[in-house]
Amino acid sequence: MNAKYAVALILALQVSVSLCEVPAPDKELVDKYDAYKSVFYKRLLNAYSKLQAAVGPIVDKIGESQQGAGARDFALDMQNKPELQAIAKVVRGMAEEVTPLVDKARTTLLGLYGHYLRPAVGDFLSDSIDNARVYLDKFMPAE
């Protein structure tokens, strides 16, 4: 039921946005956004690899016990079920369909931010990101 409301809201927003002129984002703003996004993904991947390296030996020890072996076997059985594979295929298809909409929404939001909000809060937001980057480099580095 919530999915129906979400789709209706997205369609209503698309209609309302298509009725008004949305300014295109500046090239500099898009480049800055892409740089922040790539560094953010690098930070997430680095944190995930560190977490995986820390948890890996613990999971191996758990897998040696009888209960852990049962849980491992259950997980492998779930991966091989055709129902789960069909659901995964549907989710991948939906993700491919939604990707252009997400790109258009991102471009629209960057254009709106650049035109209306950036003159008022751009410097403050940039300074805040630079201050946060110091702590992120310390606790969650990108490399």
Summary of the structure (lengths in Angstrom):
residues: 143
radius of gyration: 21.9
end to end distance: 42.7
largest distance: 63.2
contacts: 295
relative contact order: 0.10
helix: 90%
strand: 0%
